[in-house]
Amino acid sequence: MLKILPNINWFSSEQNWIKNREKSFFKSIEEVEQFHQIALCKKNLNIQPSSILPQKKEVNSKNIFRSGTTSVSSNREYHYSVPEFDIMNQHHIWKIEKIHNLEEAGNVIWIAASSYDLKKDSIYGPSNYIATGKQNQTYNLMYNQTYNKKDWQHNLNLSLKYNPKFVRTSPSTIEAIYYYLGKDFKFNCPVILSEETLHDNIREMSDSLFTKTIDKMVGWDGCLGWYECNYKTKHIYDEFCYVEQLENDFLAVTDLHNKSMDFTRYLIGDRGKISKKKCNCGISGYYFKEFEGKTIECILSKDKIIPGRFISEKISVLLRLGYEFLGEEIIKFDDVVYRIRQLKNRDIEFVYSSEKEFTECQKSKIKEMLKKLTNCEVFFTKEDFPCFQRKKKNLFIESECVRDFWDNKRI
């Protein structure tokens, strides 16, 4: 673990660092280490999410630089300022273009699964590539979570009018687009999947919706990405994350670029071995010596889409350890909807969907019900971290309202 340097002003240090570096590449491993140490100090700043949310007020936004507009269903425009420390995100998009030999002019659509305001569908942009001196425009499509065909059609039509150069989204979103709009809906551009998928049918859907599917990138909620250069080195995006190799080669990621939340550390449930070097391609930094498997993003059950947000890392870990996914059942108990995912050898993933936490009475009832159902010992993992080191015939319970607990566990 890198030692955190004390008393460093993260904002000014990062800005000076970016001004002094060339393009996007680190010139030495020492520079990588320096950036990590500076960025890790962010945890002492107590940044509030409200400090980077769009500030909504009606303006005439014809002259835009480091700012943008939000188009909502009422056709009104709201102005927002892009924070200075958001420039890393633009650099990230630029690097994707370079890696995959995409044209350097045009727009990018990033289809996301949520929005700051779930009641409105919106497109965020444009913003400028300050980190690289570019001034390309990036549009970020945010759609609401009602999951009906009319909303999908409306939101995707909004994105198509910008004639995007490429789309970046997740495999679960690919499936949702295909499911709701059908194979006749077509983007005249490639798609970069934010995560790899084990499902061949997802790639088939993607190929029918886009001109090309690029899935050599792997990411977890956008915090970690890697790419393979011409020398077959799997480079890690050092600018955006600090990767740790834990016991048994499990990986943890410290998110350095997501400024919308406090300093976080992700336990991603993947396994691999990392090292650092200066590659023959000229890039210095961390890379994967070994990387195991892929992250399950989407599961179909009885012709229903189970959104990727509900597929936790713990399932993919078990699958990589040799377990087999057998199916999913949805039941209702005590006015709460439960999803039971059954794995081979009676290992079960149990997720409940509710706006409230478990009471002690509920916990007791659930334990009794599930023990009869599965003949397994039941325990709760909310305060257990990490929890992937499980034994056979155990049941793990996690509530949907704290499902981000695993992603946003504070250190």
Summary of the structure (lengths in Angstrom):
residues: 411
radius of gyration: 21.8
end to end distance: 12.9
largest distance: 65.2
contacts: 1213
relative contact order: 0.09
helix: 29%
strand: 29%
